[in-house]
Amino acid sequence: MKLNPAQKQAVAHSGSPVLVLAGAGSGKTGVITKRIVTLISDGTVNPENIYAVTFTNKAAREMQHRVASQMTSMPKGRRHRPVISTFHRLGLTILSAEAEHIGIKKGFSIVDSRDAVAIIGDLLQREFGVRADQAESVRNAISALKNNSGVSSDVPDNIAKVRMAYDRYLRVCNAVDLDDMITLPVQLLSENSDVRNRWRSKIHYLLVDEYQDTNDTQYEMVKLLAGSGSGLMAVGDDDQSIYAWRGARPQNLMRLESDFPDLTLIKLEQNYRSRGRILKLANHLIENNPRPFVKTLWSELGYGDAIRVIQSRNDIKEAEQVISEIMADRFQSGLKYSDFAILYRSNYQSRILELKLMELQVPYLLSGGKSFFDRTEVRDIMCYLKLIANPSDDSALFRIINTPRRGVGASTLEQVNNWAVENRITMSEAIFNTQLTKGFSSRASLGIEKFCSVLEELRAAADHMDPAELISSLVEKIDYWDWLQAQSDNEDVAKKRLNNITELGLWMNRMKESDGERPSLVEIIRRLTLSDMLDRQNQDEEDTDGVSLMTLHAAKGLEFNRVCIVGVEEDILPHVNSQNEASIQEERRLFYVGITRAKVALTLSMAAHRKRFGEIISCTPSRFLEELPPEDLNWTRSSEQPVAEQKKVGKAHLAGIRDILVNKTS
């Protein structure tokens, strides 16, 4: 990687904390990885004392791959890997190592967001007399509270009380949720100087990516781990801060200046992705936001063609026009469908686009596909494994105590729960008490007895069996195949679901074999649970040639040869709920992110009328269009296309027909 002067300065900087303001497409990941490799190659830093932290599994994997590829020529003694992980994985590492200092036992489980909602729903009904359908909003309020350092003067008393009951329940079950993996390490690091100093001695260099996306608690974690900050590198872009709704604080970039007075500021403004005209549009747009750190993106890739702005009669015509132009462009340029992306503000906008893409036989990839771990059979087996690994995991017990059915109804569960409460133990512990189960119906008693016997047998064998064998034995012992057949439309569907379970076991085997430390079943389950929560996407989609359909939020960090942003209208972009100035500023940043995804060509599209909630409504062009340089926009009304455009669309349809014929004969 050839570095420009600003990148060289960032890579070579030492002696004080540094904030790298990295504009869109400015090569920030390359700078972070080059700095890591440079520190290691100098021979003065142990790679194990270098920690790099980012937000997604995908970003962490990319960073790991880049670092590894640049270390192959180093002497063997310097090829030890630095620690590159997500924030939550780092928090999990700290919790796993220091569990006893915070009152958690070693075998703790991770409760995902769905199970958290179920737990809170049960608590609301049982302890507060509140309907369970409010559980998700209460869980979101508790999550927001945790992510903002747990300090707020205006927290409603009822939310605070539910949080206390929820946290108490998690501790009884020896479990933590996703938010706890940040809040608990922060609590521990701030209150225990020995633990804090131990981790500071481990982390000599701390590099944090996407700093504008940190929330209050993540900021505190960095501050506590960084110490004086001499080895801290924060990389971010306040112009791309688009996650305020989940707690992100772009002002954390400014907090660095006050918390680390000797902070060095470096700006990366050269863009390696987009043509100059696209960047001019982005610069003009974002200048309308207050910006404590001013950046001006520029490129050496040429100026590029004018930005097309399409005005259609309605949302159906909009979809037809956008897709026809993609087909025509692909036909003329020889590009792949995967070179094109259609971006939108809200998920509901994809429906008409999907219908038209299917109608024209255009392959597409819709972001947010069903996660492998969302499949019912996978969740069932994972809960069995969780309960085998952690006998106190009541949330897992609730899901599988009657799966397959064992005659354990609501009244039986209520008895178990009451007995557990009276004896101050978990429900998982209560069901193993034969004195309790004698009072149940013969079917329930027999079912629970067999259930407990299977768990005890597999728990004893877990350390001596690989995960695939353990899962295979589990499926056989609980007659899960018969259950799948009874729950599936036909045997083929049941077989596919059984194959998913087999794949889970093989995947867990690979995890165990690929890790030199040969992690335990508990550790593998934790990693899979955390990976699922942070990375819910179908990995098989990455190699498929199709037009990408995704929200503007989902597009962050990606790039495409051609980009079309649809629905550039008031009440869509900016969103109808964005009434105050702060929200408008974030919507503007979101539009900025969408624009800067385009490498070569950008199209903006809108409709005069759109169907919403069964009614046809009139639409107004977005205010953001008025903030773009008019000389760079080429406005077109889809109903008034010139002859050349009509021919272009005609060729697109011919290309579509050709593709259909080829597919049918191949």
C-alpha positions in Angstrom: 0.0 0.0 0.0 1.5 3.3 -1.1 0.8 6.0 1.5 0.0 9.6 0.9 1.6 12.2 3.3 -1.3 12.3 5.8 -1.5 8.5 5.9 2.3 8.3 6.5 2.0 10.7 9.4 -0.8 8.6 11.0 1.2 5.4 10.6 4.4 6.8 12.0 3.0 8.9 14.8 4.2 8.1 18.3 4.5 9.6 21.8 1.0 11.0 22.2 -2.6 10.0 21.5 -3.8 10.6 18.0 -7.2 11.2 16.4 -7.3 10.3 12.7 -10.3 12.0 11.0 -10.7 9.6 8.1 -13.1 10.8 5.4 -15.2 8.4 3.3 -13.0 6.2 1.1 -9.8 7.6 2.5 -8.2 4.3 3.2 -8.6 4.2 7.0 -8.5 0.4 7.3 -5.2 0.4 5.4 -3.8 3.0 7.7 -4.8 1.1 10.9 -3.4 -2.2 9.6 -0.2 -0.6 8.3 0.3 1.0 11.7 -0.1 -2.4 13.4 2.3 -4.0 11.0 4.8 -1.2 11.4 4.8 -1.4 15.2 5.4 -5.2 15.0 8.1 -4.9 12.3 10.1 -2.4 14.4 10.7 -5.2 16.9 10.1 -3.0 19.9 6.5 -4.0 20.5 5.2 -7.4 21.4 2.2 -8.1 19.1 0.2 -9.4 22.0 0.3 -5.9 23.5 -1.4 -4.4 20.5 -5.2 -4.3 20.6 -7.4 -3.1 17.7 -11.1 -2.7 18.3 -13.9 -2.2 15.8 -17.7 -2.7 15.8 -18.5 -5.6 13.5 -17.2 -9.1 12.9 -16.8 -8.3 9.3 -14.6 -5.3 9.9 -12.5 -7.3 12.5 -12.1 -10.2 10.0 -11.0 -7.8 7.2 -8.4 -6.2 9.6 -7.1 -9.6 10.7 -6.7 -10.7 7.1 -4.9 -7.6 6.1 -2.5 -7.7 9.0 -1.8 -11.4 8.4 -1.1 -10.9 4.8 1.5 -8.2 5.5 3.3 -10.3 8.2 4.2 -13.3 6.1 7.6 -11.9 5.2 8.5 -11.1 8.8 10.9 -13.4 10.9 9.0 -16.2 12.7 9.6 -14.6 16.0 7.6 -11.5 15.1 4.6 -13.3 13.5 2.5 -13.5 16.7 -0.9 -12.0 16.1 -2.1 -8.8 17.7 -5.5 -8.8 19.3 -8.1 -7.6 16.8 -11.7 -7.9 17.9 -15.1 -6.1 18.3 -15.8 -4.1 21.4 -18.1 -6.9 22.7 -15.5 -9.6 22.1 -13.0 -7.5 24.1 -15.5 -7.1 26.9 -16.2 -10.8 26.8 -12.4 -11.5 27.1 -12.2 -9.2 30.1 -15.2 -10.8 31.8 -14.0 -14.3 31.2 -10.6 -13.5 32.7 -12.0 -11.4 35.7 -15.4 -13.0 36.3 -14.7 -13.7 40.0 -14.0 -10.0 40.6 -17.5 -9.0 39.6 -19.5 -11.8 41.2 -20.0 -14.0 38.1 -19.1 -17.6 38.0 -16.8 -18.9 35.3 -19.5 -20.8 33.3 -21.7 -17.8 32.6 -24.0 -17.7 29.6 -24.8 -15.0 27.1 -28.5 -14.0 26.8 -29.3 -12.7 23.3 -31.8 -9.9 22.6 -34.7 -12.2 21.9 -34.3 -14.1 25.1 -33.8 -10.8 27.0 -37.2 -9.7 25.7 -38.8 -13.0 26.9 -37.2 -12.7 30.3 -38.4 -9.0 30.7 -41.9 -10.0 29.5 -42.1 -12.6 32.2 -40.8 -10.2 34.9 -43.3 -7.5 33.8 -46.2 -9.9 34.2 -45.1 -11.7 37.3 -43.6 -8.9 39.4 -45.1 -5.7 38.0 -48.5 -6.7 36.7 -47.7 -5.2 33.3 -48.6 -6.7 29.9 -45.7 -8.7 28.3 -46.3 -6.9 24.9 -44.4 -3.9 26.4 -41.3 -6.1 26.9 -39.4 -5.0 23.8 -39.8 -1.3 24.5 -38.8 -1.8 28.1 -35.8 -3.8 27.0 -34.7 -1.0 24.6 -35.0 1.5 27.4 -32.9 -0.7 29.7 -30.3 -1.1 26.9 -30.1 2.6 26.3 -29.7 3.2 30.0 -26.8 0.7 30.2 -25.1 2.1 27.1 -25.1 5.6 28.5 -23.0 4.7 31.5 -26.1 3.8 33.5 -26.4 7.4 34.7 -29.5 9.5 34.0 -31.4 11.9 36.2 -34.6 11.4 34.3 -34.9 7.6 34.2 -38.5 6.6 35.1 -38.8 4.8 38.4 -40.6 1.9 36.7 -37.8 1.3 34.2 -35.1 1.5 36.9 -37.0 -1.1 39.0 -37.5 -3.5 36.0 -33.8 -3.1 35.3 -32.9 -4.1 38.8 -35.2 -7.1 38.7 -33.8 -8.1 35.2 -30.2 -7.8 36.3 -30.9 -9.7 39.5 -32.5 -12.5 37.3 -29.4 -12.6 35.1 -27.1 -12.9 38.0 -29.2 -15.8 39.5 -29.0 -17.6 36.1 -25.2 -16.8 35.9 -25.8 -14.9 32.7 -25.0 -11.6 31.0 -26.6 -9.8 28.1 -24.9 -8.0 25.2 -24.9 -4.7 27.0 -23.3 -6.2 30.1 -20.3 -7.2 28.0 -19.4 -3.5 28.0 -21.0 -2.1 31.2 -19.6 -4.8 33.5 -16.0 -4.5 32.3 -16.3 -0.7 32.6 -17.7 -1.0 36.2 -14.9 -3.4 37.1 -12.1 -1.3 35.5 -13.3 1.9 37.2 -13.7 0.3 40.6 -10.8 -2.1 40.8 -7.4 -0.5 40.4 -5.6 -3.9 40.3 -7.7 -5.1 37.4 -7.4 -1.8 35.7 -3.6 -1.8 36.0 -3.4 -5.4 34.9 -5.2 -4.7 31.6 -3.3 -1.4 31.0 -0.1 -3.4 31.3 -1.4 -5.8 28.6 -2.5 -3.0 26.2 0.4 -0.9 25.2 -1.2 0.3 21.9 -5.0 0.6 21.5 -6.4 1.4 18.1 -10.1 2.1 17.8 -11.9 2.1 14.5 -15.2 4.0 13.7 -14.8 6.1 16.9 -17.8 8.3 16.0 -20.0 5.2 16.6 -19.0 4.7 20.2 -21.6 5.2 22.9 -20.9 6.6 26.4 -20.0 3.3 27.9 -17.7 2.3 25.1 -16.0 5.6 25.4 -15.4 5.0 29.1 -14.0 1.5 28.3 -11.4 3.0 25.9 -10.5 5.8 28.4 -10.0 3.3 31.2 -7.9 1.0 29.1 -5.9 3.7 27.4 -4.4 5.2 30.6 -2.3 8.2 29.6 -3.3 7.6 26.0 0.2 7.6 24.6 -0.5 4.5 22.6 -4.1 5.4 21.7 -5.1 5.9 18.0 -8.8 6.8 17.5 -10.0 6.7 13.9 -13.4 8.1 12.9 -15.4 10.5 10.8 -18.1 12.7 12.4 -19.6 13.2 9.0 -20.6 9.5 8.9 -22.1 9.3 12.4 -25.5 7.8 11.7 -26.3 5.6 14.7 -27.6 8.1 17.3 -30.7 5.9 17.6 -28.6 3.1 19.1 -26.6 5.3 21.4 -23.7 6.5 19.2 -22.2 9.9 20.3 -20.3 11.7 17.5 -19.3 14.2 20.2 -17.0 11.5 21.7 -14.5 12.6 19.0 -14.5 16.1 20.6 -14.3 14.6 24.2 -10.9 13.2 23.2 -9.5 16.7 23.0 -10.5 17.5 26.6 -9.6 14.1 28.1 -6.3 13.9 26.3 -4.9 17.4 26.1 -1.8 16.4 24.1 -4.0 14.8 21.4 -2.6 15.1 17.8 -5.1 15.6 15.0 -4.5 14.2 11.5 -7.0 14.5 8.6 -7.3 12.0 5.8 -9.1 13.8 2.9 -7.9 12.1 -0.2 -10.6 9.7 -1.4 -9.6 6.6 -3.3 -13.1 5.4 -4.2 -15.2 8.0 -6.0 -15.1 10.4 -9.0 -14.7 14.1 -8.3 -18.2 15.1 -9.1 -19.7 12.6 -6.6 -17.3 14.0 -3.9 -18.3 17.6 -4.8 -21.9 16.7 -4.2 -21.1 15.1 -0.8 -19.0 18.1 0.2 -21.7 20.6 -0.7 -24.3 18.6 1.2 -22.4 18.1 4.4 -21.3 21.7 4.7 -24.9 22.4 5.8 -24.2 20.6 9.1 -22.3 22.2 12.0 -18.9 20.6 11.8 -16.2 20.9 14.6 -13.8 19.1 12.3 -13.9 20.4 8.7 -12.8 18.0 5.9 -13.0 18.4 2.2 -12.9 15.1 0.2 -10.9 15.1 -3.1 -9.9 12.5 -5.6 -7.5 11.9 -8.4 -9.9 9.5 -10.2 -11.3 12.1 -12.7 -14.4 14.3 -12.5 -17.0 11.9 -13.8 -20.5 12.2 -15.4 -23.3 14.4 -14.2 -25.5 13.0 -11.4 -28.9 11.8 -12.8 -32.0 12.9 -10.9 -35.1 10.9 -12.0 -38.6 12.1 -11.3 -41.3 9.5 -11.7 -45.1 9.6 -11.6 -45.4 7.1 -8.8 -43.4 4.5 -6.9 -44.1 1.7 -9.4 -42.8 3.8 -12.3 -39.8 4.7 -10.1 -39.0 1.1 -9.6 -39.4 0.3 -13.3 -37.2 3.2 -14.4 -34.4 2.5 -11.9 -34.3 -1.2 -12.7 -34.5 -0.7 -16.5 -31.6 1.7 -16.3 -29.6 -0.9 -14.3 -30.3 -3.5 -17.0 -29.4 -1.2 -19.8 -26.2 0.0 -18.1 -25.1 -3.6 -17.4 -25.9 -4.6 -21.0 -23.8 -1.7 -22.4 -20.9 -1.8 -19.9 -20.5 -5.5 -19.3 -20.6 -5.0 -15.6 -22.0 -7.6 -13.1 -25.2 -7.1 -11.3 -23.2 -7.0 -8.1 -21.7 -3.7 -9.3 -25.1 -2.1 -8.7 -26.8 -1.1 -5.5 -30.2 0.4 -4.8 -30.3 2.2 -1.5 -33.3 3.4 0.5 -34.1 5.0 3.8 -36.6 2.4 5.2 -37.0 -1.3 4.7 -40.6 -1.0 3.5 -39.3 0.7 0.3 -37.8 -2.6 -0.9 -41.2 -4.3 -1.5 -42.0 -2.8 -4.9 -38.3 -3.0 -6.0 -38.3 -6.7 -5.2 -41.5 -7.3 -7.2 -40.1 -5.6 -10.2 -36.7 -7.3 -10.0 -38.4 -10.7 -9.9 -40.7 -9.7 -12.7 -37.8 -8.7 -14.9 -35.8 -11.8 -13.8 -33.0 -9.7 -12.3 -31.1 -11.4 -9.5 -30.9 -9.4 -6.3 -29.6 -9.6 -2.7 -31.7 -8.2 0.0 -29.8 -7.3 3.1 -31.0 -8.6 6.5 -31.7 -12.2 5.4 -32.6 -14.7 8.0 -29.7 -15.6 10.2 -28.6 -19.3 10.4 -29.0 -19.0 14.2 -32.6 -17.7 13.7 -33.7 -21.1 12.4 -36.0 -22.8 15.0 -34.1 -26.1 15.0 -30.7 -24.3 15.5 -32.0 -22.2 18.3 -33.5 -25.4 20.0 -30.2 -27.3 19.9 -28.2 -24.2 21.0 -30.5 -23.9 24.0 -29.8 -27.6 24.9 -26.1 -26.9 24.6 -26.4 -23.8 26.7 -28.1 -25.8 29.4 -25.6 -28.5 29.3 -22.8 -26.0 29.6 -24.5 -23.8 32.2 -27.0 -25.6 34.5 -28.3 -22.2 35.7 -29.5 -20.9 32.3 -33.3 -20.6 32.9 -33.8 -18.7 29.6 -32.6 -21.8 27.7 -34.7 -24.1 29.9 -37.9 -22.2 29.1 -37.4 -22.7 25.4 -36.7 -26.4 25.4 -38.3 -27.9 28.5 -41.2 -28.9 26.3 -39.4 -29.3 23.0 -40.0 -32.0 22.0 -43.3 -32.1 24.0 -43.0 -33.9 27.4 -46.3 -33.0 29.0 -44.8 -30.1 30.8 -47.6 -27.4 30.6 -47.9 -23.9 32.0 -49.2 -25.1 35.4 -46.2 -27.4 35.8 -43.8 -24.6 35.0 -45.6 -22.4 37.4 -45.1 -25.0 40.2 -41.4 -25.3 39.3 -41.0 -21.5 39.3 -42.8 -21.0 42.7 -40.7 -23.7 44.2 -37.5 -22.2 42.8 -38.4 -18.8 44.2 -39.3 -20.2 47.6 -35.9 -22.0 47.8 -33.9 -19.2 46.2 -32.6 -21.4 43.4 -33.0 -21.4 39.6 -35.7 -23.3 37.8 -33.0 -25.3 36.1 -31.8 -26.5 39.5 -35.4 -27.0 40.7 -36.4 -29.6 38.0 -33.6 -31.9 39.2 -35.3 -32.2 42.6 -37.2 -35.5 42.7 -39.2 -34.3 45.7 -40.7 -31.6 43.6 -41.4 -33.7 40.5 -43.3 -36.3 42.5 -46.2 -33.9 42.6 -46.6 -33.7 38.9 -48.7 -35.7 36.5 -47.2 -39.0 35.6 -46.5 -37.9 32.0 -44.8 -34.6 33.1 -42.9 -36.4 35.9 -41.6 -39.0 33.4 -40.8 -36.4 30.8 -38.8 -34.3 33.2 -37.0 -37.3 34.6 -35.9 -38.3 31.1 -35.0 -34.7 30.2 -32.8 -34.4 33.3 -31.2 -37.8 32.7 -30.2 -36.8 29.2 -28.7 -33.5 30.4 -26.7 -35.2 33.1 -25.4 -37.8 30.8 -24.4 -35.4 28.1 -23.0 -32.9 30.7 -20.7 -35.7 32.0 -19.6 -36.6 28.4 -19.2 -33.0 27.1 -15.5 -32.8 27.8 -14.8 -36.1 26.1 -16.9 -35.7 22.9 -16.4 -33.2 20.1 -19.4 -30.9 19.5 -20.7 -32.8 16.4 -20.8 -36.1 18.4 -22.4 -34.4 21.3 -25.1 -32.9 19.1 -25.7 -36.1 17.3 -26.1 -38.0 20.6 -28.5 -35.2 21.8 -30.7 -35.4 18.7 -31.0 -39.2 19.1 -31.7 -39.2 22.9 -34.5 -36.6 22.7 -36.1 -38.1 19.6 -35.6 -34.7 17.8 -35.8 -36.3 14.3 -39.4 -37.5 15.1 -40.2 -34.0 16.3 -38.8 -32.4 13.2 -40.9 -34.6 11.0 -44.0 -33.8 13.0 -43.3 -30.0 12.8 -42.4 -29.9 9.1 -44.6 -29.8 6.0 -42.9 -32.8 4.5 -39.9 -35.1 5.0 -37.7 -33.0 2.6 -38.2 -30.0 4.8 -37.4 -32.0 7.9 -34.2 -33.3 6.3 -33.1 -29.8 5.5 -33.7 -28.8 9.1 -31.7 -31.8 10.3 -28.9 -30.8 7.9 -28.8 -27.4 9.6 -28.2 -29.1 12.9 -25.5 -31.3 11.4 -23.9 -28.2 10.0 -24.0 -26.5 13.4 -22.0 -29.4 14.9 -19.4 -29.4 12.1 -19.1 -25.6 12.4 -18.4 -26.0 16.2 -15.9 -28.7 15.5 -14.0 -26.4 13.1 -14.0 -23.7 15.7 -12.5 -26.1 18.3 -9.9 -27.4 15.9 -8.8 -24.0 14.4 -8.2 -22.5 17.9 -4.8 -23.6 19.3 -6.2 -23.3 22.8 -9.0 -25.9 22.0 -11.8 -23.9 23.6 -14.3 -25.7 25.9 -18.0 -26.2 24.9 -18.9 -23.2 27.1 -16.5 -20.9 25.3 -17.6 -22.1 21.8 -21.2 -21.5 22.7 -20.4 -18.0 23.9 -18.5 -17.2 20.8 -21.3 -18.5 18.5 -23.9 -16.6 20.5 -21.9 -13.4 20.3 -21.1 -13.8 16.7 -24.8 -14.3 15.9 -25.8 -11.2 17.8 -23.2 -9.0 16.0 -23.3 -10.5 12.6 -26.8 -11.6 11.6 -26.3 -12.2 7.9 -26.2 -15.0 5.4 -22.5 -15.4 4.6 -23.4 -17.5 1.5 -24.8 -14.3 -0.2 -21.4 -12.7 -0.5 -20.4 -14.6 -3.7 -23.7 -14.2 -5.5 -24.1 -11.9 -8.5 -27.1 -9.8 -7.9 -28.2 -6.2 -7.4 -27.8 -5.2 -3.8 -30.9 -3.9 -2.1 -30.3 -2.3 1.3 -31.0 0.6 3.6 -28.6 3.5 3.8 -27.7 2.4 7.3 -26.7 -1.0 6.0 -24.6 0.4 3.2 -22.1 2.1 5.5 -18.7 0.7 4.9 -19.5 -0.7 1.5 -18.9 0.6 -2.0 -20.4 -0.1 -5.4 -19.6 0.9 -9.0 -23.1 2.3 -9.6 -25.5 3.5 -6.8 -29.1 4.6 -7.0 -30.7 6.2 -4.0 -34.5 6.0 -4.3 -37.2 7.9 -2.5 -35.3 11.2 -2.1 -38.4 12.9 -0.8 -39.6 14.8 2.3 -40.8 12.5 5.0 -38.7 9.7 3.6 -35.3 11.3 3.4 -35.3 13.1 5.8 -37.5 10.7 7.7 -40.9 11.8 8.8 -39.9 11.4 12.5 -36.9 13.7 12.1 -38.5 16.8 13.3 -35.7 18.5 15.3 -32.5 20.0 14.0 -30.3 17.3 15.5 -32.3 14.6 13.7 -32.2 16.5 10.4 -28.4 16.7 10.7 -28.2 12.9 11.2 -30.5 12.4 8.2 -28.2 14.6 6.2 -25.2 12.5 7.3 -27.1 9.4 6.2 -27.6 10.9 2.7 -23.9 11.8 2.7 -23.0 8.2 3.5 -25.3 7.0 0.6 -23.7 9.4 -1.9 -20.2 8.4 -1.0 -20.9 4.7 -1.6 -20.8 5.4 -5.3 -17.5 4.9 -7.2 -18.4 5.9 -10.8 -22.1 6.8 -11.2 -24.8 8.1 -8.9 -28.5 8.3 -9.6 -31.1 10.0 -7.3 -34.7 9.1 -7.7 -38.1 10.3 -6.4 -41.8 9.8 -7.1 -44.6 12.4 -7.4 -47.0 10.0 -5.7 -46.5 7.0 -3.5 -48.7 4.4 -1.9 -48.5 4.5 1.9 -50.8 2.5 4.3 -53.2 1.8 1.4 -53.5 5.5 0.3 -52.0 7.4 -2.5 -50.1 10.4 -1.2 -48.4 13.3 -2.9 -44.6 13.6 -2.5 -42.3 16.6 -2.3 -38.6 16.4 -3.3 -36.3 16.3 -0.4 -34.9 19.5 1.0 -31.4 18.0 0.6 -31.7 18.2 -3.2 -31.6 22.0 -2.8 -28.3 21.7 -1.0 -26.6 20.0 -4.0 -24.7 22.0 -6.7 -27.3 22.4 -9.5 -24.7 22.5 -12.3 -23.8 18.9 -11.5 -27.4 17.5 -11.6 -29.1 16.2 -14.8 -32.9 16.1 -14.1 -35.0 13.7 -16.0 -38.8 13.0 -15.9 -39.3 9.3 -16.5 -42.6 10.1 -18.4 -40.8 12.5 -20.7 -37.8 10.5 -21.8 -36.0 11.5 -25.0 -35.8 9.0 -27.8 -32.3 8.0 -26.9 -33.5 7.1 -23.4 -36.4 5.2 -24.8 -34.0 3.1 -26.9 -31.8 2.6 -23.9 -34.7 1.2 -21.9 -35.7 -0.9 -24.8 -32.2 -2.4 -25.0 -32.5 -3.1 -21.3 -35.7 -5.2 -21.8 -34.0 -7.1 -24.7 -31.1 -7.8 -22.4 -33.5 -9.1 -19.8 -35.2 -11.4 -22.4 -31.8 -12.6 -23.5 -30.8 -13.5 -20.0 -34.1 -15.4 -19.5 -33.5 -17.4 -22.7 -29.9 -18.2 -21.7 -31.0 -19.3 -18.2 -33.7 -21.5 -19.7 -31.4 -23.3 -22.1 -28.4 -23.6 -19.8 
